[in-house]
Amino acid sequence: MRKFSLIAAAVISSVYAASAFATPTFDFHGYFRSGLGLSKDGSQTSYQLKNVGRLGNEKDTYAELEFGSELFKKDALSFYVDSMVSMTSDGANDSETTGKADKDKADFGLRQLNLQIKGLLDFDTEAVLWAGKRYYQRHDIHIIDYKYWDVSGSGAGLEYLSLGPGKLSLAWVRKQSNDIDYRYDDMEDANNVWATKKSINVNFFDARYALSPWKDGWAEFGVDYAVPRGSTTSANNGRSIVIDERYGKGYDIDNSLMLTALLSQKHSYGWNETVLQFSNKGLAHHAVDSDGSWFDHWNDCNKAKGYNIIDHGDLDFTKDFHMTYVTSYGYAKDLSATIDSKKLAKFVVRPWYQLTEYTKAYIEAGTYIQSTKYLSGDKDVERGHKLTLAYAIAPDIGYKARPELRFFVSYLHARDFNPELNKGIQSYDDTSKYYKRDYCIGVQAEAWW
């Protein structure tokens, strides 16, 4: 009888082990936004949404479909494969394929494809070892669709490793730029720099530490070190040398640094998060004109420095009356051979009222001012405003409740209107036209799951 029990236990154990491989899970997640609008030239319009707010200010159809599967699970050990494809278009036609003209086609992309192994370390079963293409711990502000800390791409890393009171994450991510061929000089033929097509890749080494320093508080600190490289030659030892045809000289693209610190705090009236960032050289522009980790190799910015402060959160005034807000200020210096300094200040507020269990009313107001001071002494100032009223239907309470269908009307005002300098609200139908004021009436659906 004991021998039979041992044999039965072995058979059951074998079946369990086989089933761990044979019965993978299946997860389906996604996001989409789509709708239609009417503006001056008959189509939906959009203007500076990252500066004045996204509500009633998006003209695209965009979707992400994510498919994941846990291929192996035994005790704390898990092997998980994640994937995501995306689609973006102007939503102007019934069938939008990749084979049509630019205005009528849809663009498809592979956004994620990676393997995540959790529980491999016996001393820390929550740590995750990963490799592949991935959205990596992105930090964003929803109402302006602004990702202030994002090094997503192809890479590998070890994240959520327990260290003291918090978690340590380390990653190596690479991004490549193929659209700078005509400026690349591999130093083999300095007189014929336009003949050789090259590309530059940027390796990001990311380290971040996160912890909860007190009740309802969250702090995170990070260092990103960007190392640009081109094709290795004996002359430049792999350094990327760019020729700037505007000034007739070349320059190295130096390594760049970005430091990030954030503190989030829940309180009796909602929550608040404050972010401080410092960046230099190729990443310095991040403080004043873009999100993510786009690296500037188009300009000689090896002396550049940038500073950014962001404050955003939610306020719950009553059970039904709430407000979401973001304000930020960025300053950067020596961004190119002609720019002395650049400043960007923005403020967006979205108060909303829960009308019924399934409906709410929004108001979103946004304004920004961006000034550029040139070494020549000239100064350029851009300003813009937006006001949106919306009525929304969603199955739950809260401004992030999804899916949501909203009816909206938006007023846009470009104070920097100058058609000769391509400034203002660009016409969708005729991109050579710019408006000082525009409006948009429309309907939009948005969902994530």
C-alpha positions as CSV (number, residue, x, y, z in Angstrom):
1,M,0.0,0.0,0.0
2,R,2.8,2.4,0.8
3,K,4.5,1.6,-2.5
4,F,1.2,2.4,-4.3
5,S,0.8,5.7,-2.5
6,L,4.4,6.7,-3.5
7,I,3.6,5.9,-7.1
8,A,0.3,7.8,-7.0
9,A,2.0,10.8,-5.5
10,A,4.7,10.8,-8.2
11,V,2.0,10.6,-10.9
12,I,0.1,13.5,-9.4
13,S,3.2,15.5,-9.1
14,S,4.1,14.9,-12.7
15,V,0.6,15.8,-13.9
16,Y,0.8,19.0,-11.8
17,A,4.2,19.9,-13.3
18,A,2.9,19.3,-16.8
19,S,-0.2,21.2,-16.2
20,A,1.9,24.2,-15.2
21,F,3.1,24.3,-18.7
22,A,0.0,23.1,-20.5
23,T,-2.6,25.5,-19.1
24,P,-1.3,29.1,-19.5
25,T,-3.5,31.9,-18.4
26,F,-4.8,34.6,-20.9
27,D,-5.1,38.3,-20.1
28,F,-6.6,40.9,-22.3
29,H,-6.1,44.6,-21.6
30,G,-6.5,47.7,-23.8
31,Y,-7.2,51.3,-24.3
32,F,-8.9,53.4,-27.0
33,R,-10.2,56.8,-27.7
34,S,-12.2,57.8,-30.8
35,G,-14.8,60.3,-31.9
36,L,-15.6,63.1,-34.2
37,G,-15.7,66.9,-34.1
38,L,-16.6,70.0,-36.0
39,S,-14.4,73.1,-36.2
40,K,-13.8,76.1,-38.5
41,D,-12.6,74.0,-41.4
42,G,-15.1,71.2,-40.9
43,S,-13.0,68.7,-39.0
44,Q,-11.9,68.1,-35.5
45,T,-9.0,70.2,-34.3
46,S,-6.3,70.0,-31.6
47,Y,-4.0,72.6,-30.1
48,Q,-1.2,72.3,-27.6
49,L,-3.0,69.6,-25.6
50,K,0.0,68.9,-23.3
51,N,0.0,72.5,-22.3
52,V,-3.7,73.5,-22.2
53,G,-5.4,70.1,-21.5
54,R,-6.7,67.1,-23.5
55,L,-10.4,67.2,-22.8
56,G,-12.2,68.1,-26.1
57,N,-8.8,68.7,-27.7
58,E,-7.9,65.3,-29.3
59,K,-8.5,64.7,-33.0
60,D,-7.1,61.2,-33.4
61,T,-8.4,57.7,-33.1
62,Y,-5.9,55.7,-30.9
63,A,-5.9,52.2,-29.5
64,E,-3.7,49.8,-27.6
65,L,-4.5,46.1,-27.4
66,E,-2.4,44.2,-24.8
67,F,-2.3,40.4,-24.6
68,G,-0.5,38.6,-21.8
69,S,-0.1,35.0,-20.6
70,E,1.4,33.3,-17.5
71,L,3.1,30.4,-19.2
72,F,4.5,28.8,-16.1
73,K,3.5,29.0,-12.4
74,K,4.9,27.0,-9.5
75,D,4.8,28.3,-6.0
76,A,6.1,31.8,-6.1
77,L,7.9,31.3,-9.5
78,S,6.1,32.8,-12.5
79,F,7.0,33.3,-16.2
80,Y,4.8,35.9,-17.8
81,V,4.8,37.0,-21.5
82,D,3.3,40.4,-22.3
83,S,2.6,41.9,-25.7
84,M,0.9,45.1,-27.1
85,V,0.0,46.5,-30.5
86,S,-1.2,50.0,-31.2
87,M,-3.1,51.8,-33.9
88,T,-3.5,55.5,-34.6
89,S,-5.3,57.3,-37.4
90,D,-7.3,60.4,-38.1
91,G,-10.6,58.5,-38.0
92,A,-11.6,60.0,-41.4
93,N,-12.5,56.8,-43.2
94,D,-14.4,53.5,-42.8
95,S,-11.4,51.4,-43.7
96,E,-8.0,52.7,-42.8
97,T,-5.1,50.5,-43.8
98,T,-1.3,50.8,-44.0
99,G,-1.5,50.7,-47.8
100,K,-3.3,54.0,-48.4
101,A,-2.1,57.5,-48.7
102,D,-0.7,59.2,-45.6
103,K,-3.9,61.1,-44.9
104,D,-6.2,58.0,-45.1
105,K,-4.0,55.3,-43.6
106,A,-3.7,53.9,-40.1
107,D,-0.3,53.4,-38.4
108,F,0.2,50.2,-36.5
109,G,3.0,49.6,-34.0
110,L,4.5,47.0,-31.8
111,R,4.6,48.7,-28.4
112,Q,5.4,45.8,-26.0
113,L,6.8,42.3,-26.3
114,N,8.6,41.0,-23.2
115,L,9.2,38.2,-20.7
116,Q,8.8,38.9,-16.9
117,I,10.1,36.3,-14.4
118,K,8.8,36.8,-10.9
119,G,9.8,34.7,-7.8
120,L,13.2,33.6,-9.2
121,L,15.1,35.0,-6.2
122,D,14.4,32.8,-3.1
123,F,15.3,35.7,-0.8
124,D,13.0,38.2,-2.5
125,T,10.1,36.6,-4.3
126,E,8.5,39.9,-5.3
127,A,11.5,40.9,-7.5
128,V,11.0,40.7,-11.3
129,L,13.6,39.9,-13.9
130,W,12.6,41.1,-17.4
131,A,13.8,41.5,-20.9
132,G,12.2,42.7,-24.2
133,K,10.3,45.7,-25.4
134,R,8.3,47.3,-22.7
135,Y,6.4,50.3,-21.2
136,Y,8.8,50.7,-18.2
137,Q,7.3,52.2,-15.0
138,R,5.9,55.2,-16.8
139,H,4.8,58.2,-14.8
140,D,2.2,60.4,-16.4
141,I,-0.4,63.2,-15.8
142,H,-3.6,62.0,-17.3
143,I,-5.4,65.3,-18.0
144,I,-2.6,66.6,-20.2
145,D,-1.4,63.2,-21.4
146,Y,2.1,64.1,-20.3
147,K,4.6,61.4,-19.4
148,Y,7.2,63.2,-17.4
149,W,9.3,60.1,-16.6
150,D,9.3,57.5,-19.4
151,V,12.2,55.5,-20.7
152,S,10.1,52.8,-22.4
153,G,11.8,50.7,-25.2
154,S,13.7,47.6,-25.7
155,G,15.8,46.6,-22.7
156,A,16.2,44.4,-19.7
157,G,16.2,44.9,-15.9
158,L,15.6,43.8,-12.4
159,E,12.8,45.6,-10.6
160,Y,11.1,45.8,-7.2
161,L,14.2,44.4,-5.4
162,S,13.7,44.9,-1.6
163,L,16.3,47.2,-0.2
164,G,15.8,48.7,3.3
165,P,12.3,50.2,3.6
166,G,11.8,50.4,-0.2
167,K,12.2,48.8,-3.6
168,L,15.1,49.2,-6.0
169,S,14.7,48.9,-9.8
170,L,17.5,48.8,-12.4
171,A,17.1,48.8,-16.1
172,W,19.0,49.2,-19.4
173,V,16.9,50.5,-22.3
174,R,18.0,51.4,-25.8
175,K,16.4,53.8,-28.3
176,Q,17.5,54.3,-31.8
177,S,17.2,57.3,-34.1
178,N,17.4,56.6,-37.8
179,D,16.2,59.9,-39.2
180,I,19.4,61.9,-38.8
181,D,21.3,60.3,-41.6
182,Y,22.1,63.5,-43.4
183,R,23.9,65.0,-40.4
184,Y,26.0,62.0,-39.3
185,D,29.7,62.1,-39.8
186,D,31.7,58.9,-39.1
187,M,34.9,60.9,-39.5
188,E,36.0,58.7,-42.4
189,D,35.3,61.4,-44.9
190,A,34.7,64.7,-43.4
191,N,34.1,66.3,-46.8
192,N,31.4,63.9,-47.8
193,V,29.2,63.7,-44.6
194,W,26.0,63.5,-46.6
195,A,27.0,60.4,-48.6
196,T,27.0,57.9,-45.7
197,K,23.7,57.0,-44.0
198,K,24.1,56.2,-40.3
199,S,21.9,56.1,-37.2
200,I,22.5,56.9,-33.6
201,N,21.3,54.8,-30.7
202,V,20.9,56.0,-27.1
203,N,21.4,53.6,-24.2
204,F,19.5,54.6,-21.0
205,F,20.7,53.3,-17.7
206,D,17.9,53.8,-15.3
207,A,18.0,53.4,-11.5
208,R,15.0,54.2,-9.2
209,Y,14.2,53.7,-5.6
210,A,10.7,53.9,-4.2
211,L,9.3,53.7,-0.7
212,S,6.5,54.8,1.6
213,P,8.1,57.1,4.1
214,W,4.9,57.5,6.2
215,K,1.2,56.7,6.2
216,D,-0.4,57.5,2.8
217,G,2.9,58.9,1.5
218,W,4.9,57.7,-1.5
219,A,8.4,58.9,-2.5
220,E,10.5,57.9,-5.5
221,F,14.0,58.9,-6.6
222,G,15.6,58.1,-9.9
223,V,18.7,58.6,-12.0
224,D,18.8,58.2,-15.8
225,Y,22.1,58.2,-17.6
226,A,21.9,58.4,-21.4
227,V,24.8,57.2,-23.5
228,P,24.5,58.0,-27.3
229,R,26.5,55.9,-29.7
230,G,26.9,55.6,-33.5
231,S,28.8,53.1,-35.7
232,T,32.2,52.4,-34.3
233,T,35.2,53.5,-36.3
234,S,38.9,53.7,-35.5
235,A,38.7,57.5,-35.7
236,N,36.0,58.3,-33.2
237,N,35.9,55.2,-31.0
238,G,32.2,54.9,-31.4
239,R,31.4,58.5,-30.4
240,S,28.6,60.1,-32.4
241,I,29.9,63.1,-34.3
242,V,27.2,65.4,-35.9
243,I,27.7,68.0,-38.5
244,D,25.4,70.9,-38.2
245,E,25.0,72.4,-41.7
246,R,23.6,75.6,-40.3
247,Y,26.8,76.6,-38.6
248,G,29.4,74.6,-40.6
249,K,30.9,72.8,-37.6
250,G,30.8,69.4,-35.9
251,Y,30.2,68.4,-32.3
252,D,30.3,65.4,-30.1
253,I,27.0,64.2,-28.6
254,D,27.9,63.9,-25.0
255,N,26.4,61.6,-22.4
256,S,23.4,63.1,-20.5
257,L,21.9,62.9,-17.1
258,M,18.4,63.3,-15.7
259,L,17.5,63.2,-12.0
260,T,13.9,62.8,-10.8
261,A,12.4,63.1,-7.3
262,L,8.7,62.9,-6.5
263,L,6.5,62.8,-3.4
264,S,2.8,61.8,-3.4
265,Q,0.5,62.3,-0.4
266,K,-3.1,61.2,0.2
267,H,-5.0,63.6,2.4
268,S,-8.6,64.1,3.6
269,Y,-9.4,66.1,0.4
270,G,-7.8,63.8,-2.1
271,W,-4.1,63.5,-3.1
272,N,-1.2,65.6,-4.3
273,E,2.1,64.9,-6.1
274,T,5.1,67.2,-6.4
275,V,7.9,66.3,-8.9
276,L,11.3,67.9,-9.2
277,Q,13.6,67.1,-12.2
278,F,17.1,68.2,-13.3
279,S,18.5,67.3,-16.7
280,N,21.5,68.3,-18.8
281,K,22.9,68.2,-22.3
282,G,20.7,66.1,-24.7
283,L,18.0,65.6,-22.1
284,A,17.8,69.2,-20.9
285,H,15.0,70.2,-23.4
286,H,12.8,67.8,-21.5
287,A,12.1,70.6,-19.0
288,V,10.4,72.9,-21.5
289,D,9.2,71.2,-24.7
290,S,8.5,67.4,-24.6
291,D,7.8,64.3,-22.5
292,G,9.4,60.9,-22.2
293,S,13.1,60.5,-22.9
294,W,13.6,62.0,-26.4
295,F,17.2,62.8,-26.8
296,D,18.2,65.9,-28.6
297,H,21.0,65.1,-31.1
298,W,19.9,67.7,-33.6
299,N,21.5,70.6,-31.7
300,D,24.8,71.3,-30.0
301,C,23.4,71.3,-26.5
302,N,26.4,69.9,-24.6
303,K,26.3,72.9,-22.2
304,A,22.5,72.7,-21.7
305,K,20.8,72.4,-18.3
306,G,17.1,72.1,-17.5
307,Y,15.0,72.3,-14.4
308,N,11.4,71.3,-14.0
309,I,8.8,71.4,-11.2
310,I,5.4,69.8,-11.4
311,D,2.5,69.8,-9.0
312,H,-0.7,67.9,-9.7
313,G,-3.5,66.0,-7.9
314,D,-7.2,65.7,-7.1
315,L,-9.3,67.7,-4.7
316,D,-12.7,66.3,-3.3
317,F,-14.6,69.3,-2.1
318,T,-17.9,67.4,-1.5
319,K,-19.3,64.0,-2.3
320,D,-20.2,65.2,-5.8
321,F,-17.9,68.2,-6.5
322,H,-14.3,67.5,-7.4
323,M,-11.3,69.0,-9.2
324,T,-8.2,67.7,-10.9
325,Y,-5.3,70.1,-11.6
326,V,-1.8,70.4,-12.8
327,T,0.7,73.2,-12.8
328,S,4.3,73.2,-13.9
329,Y,7.3,75.4,-14.6
330,G,10.3,74.5,-16.6
331,Y,13.5,76.4,-17.4
332,A,16.4,75.4,-19.7
333,K,19.6,77.1,-20.8
334,D,21.9,76.8,-23.8
335,L,19.7,74.4,-25.7
336,S,21.4,75.2,-29.0
337,A,24.0,77.4,-30.6
338,T,21.4,80.2,-30.9
339,I,19.2,79.8,-27.8
340,D,20.2,81.5,-24.5
341,S,17.3,80.2,-22.4
342,K,13.7,78.9,-22.6
343,K,10.9,78.9,-20.1
344,L,7.5,77.1,-20.1
345,A,4.7,77.6,-17.5
346,K,1.4,75.8,-17.7
347,F,-1.8,75.5,-15.6
348,V,-4.7,73.2,-16.3
349,V,-7.7,72.7,-14.1
350,R,-10.6,70.3,-14.5
351,P,-13.5,70.7,-12.0
352,W,-16.3,68.3,-12.4
353,Y,-19.7,67.6,-10.8
354,Q,-21.3,64.2,-10.4
355,L,-24.8,64.8,-11.6
356,T,-26.2,61.3,-11.2
357,E,-24.8,57.8,-10.6
358,Y,-23.8,57.6,-14.3
359,T,-23.4,61.1,-15.5
360,K,-21.1,64.1,-14.7
361,A,-20.4,67.6,-16.0
362,Y,-16.8,68.8,-16.7
363,I,-15.2,72.1,-17.2
364,E,-11.5,72.1,-18.3
365,A,-9.6,75.4,-18.5
366,G,-5.9,75.5,-19.5
367,T,-3.3,78.2,-20.2
368,Y,0.4,78.3,-21.0
369,I,3.2,80.7,-21.8
370,Q,6.5,79.8,-23.4
371,S,9.3,82.3,-23.9
372,T,12.5,81.8,-25.8
373,K,15.5,84.2,-25.4
374,Y,18.1,84.0,-28.2
375,L,21.8,84.9,-28.0
376,S,21.1,87.6,-30.6
377,G,19.0,89.4,-28.0
378,D,15.7,88.6,-29.7
379,K,12.8,87.1,-27.7
380,D,9.9,84.9,-28.8
381,V,6.8,84.4,-26.7
382,E,4.0,81.9,-27.3
383,R,0.8,81.8,-25.3
384,G,-2.4,79.9,-25.6
385,H,-5.7,79.1,-23.8
386,K,-8.5,76.5,-23.9
387,L,-11.9,76.2,-22.3
388,T,-14.0,73.0,-22.6
389,L,-17.5,72.1,-21.4
390,A,-18.4,68.5,-21.4
391,Y,-21.3,66.1,-20.4
392,A,-20.1,62.6,-19.8
393,I,-21.7,59.2,-19.2
394,A,-19.8,56.5,-17.3
395,P,-20.7,53.3,-15.3
396,D,-19.0,54.5,-12.1
397,I,-18.2,57.6,-10.0
398,G,-14.9,59.4,-10.5
399,Y,-13.1,61.3,-13.3
400,K,-11.1,58.2,-14.2
401,A,-14.2,55.9,-14.4
402,R,-14.2,54.2,-17.8
403,P,-15.6,53.5,-20.3
404,E,-16.9,57.0,-20.8
405,L,-18.8,58.7,-23.6
406,R,-18.7,62.5,-23.6
407,F,-20.2,65.4,-25.5
408,F,-18.1,68.5,-25.6
409,V,-17.6,72.0,-26.9
410,S,-14.1,73.6,-26.8
411,Y,-12.9,77.1,-27.4
412,L,-9.2,77.5,-28.4
413,H,-7.2,80.8,-28.5
414,A,-3.6,81.1,-29.8
415,R,-2.2,84.3,-28.5
416,D,1.0,83.7,-30.6
417,F,-0.9,83.8,-33.9
418,N,1.4,84.6,-36.8
419,P,0.7,82.7,-40.0
420,E,4.1,83.8,-41.5
421,L,5.9,82.0,-38.8
422,N,3.6,79.0,-38.8
423,K,2.2,79.9,-35.4
424,G,-1.3,79.5,-34.1
425,I,-4.0,76.8,-34.4
426,Q,-3.1,74.8,-37.5
427,S,-5.9,74.0,-40.0
428,Y,-6.5,70.3,-40.4
429,D,-7.6,70.5,-44.0
430,D,-5.0,73.0,-45.2
431,T,-1.8,72.8,-43.1
432,S,-0.6,76.1,-44.5
433,K,-3.4,78.0,-42.7
434,Y,-3.3,79.0,-39.1
435,Y,-6.1,80.5,-36.9
436,K,-6.0,82.8,-33.9
437,R,-9.2,81.4,-32.5
438,D,-11.1,78.2,-33.1
439,Y,-13.8,76.1,-31.6
440,C,-14.7,72.4,-31.7
441,I,-18.0,70.6,-31.0
442,G,-17.8,66.9,-30.8
443,V,-18.4,63.5,-29.2
444,Q,-15.7,61.2,-27.9
445,A,-15.6,57.7,-26.4
446,E,-12.7,56.5,-24.2
447,A,-12.1,53.2,-22.4
448,W,-9.4,51.2,-20.7
449,W,-9.7,47.7,-19.4
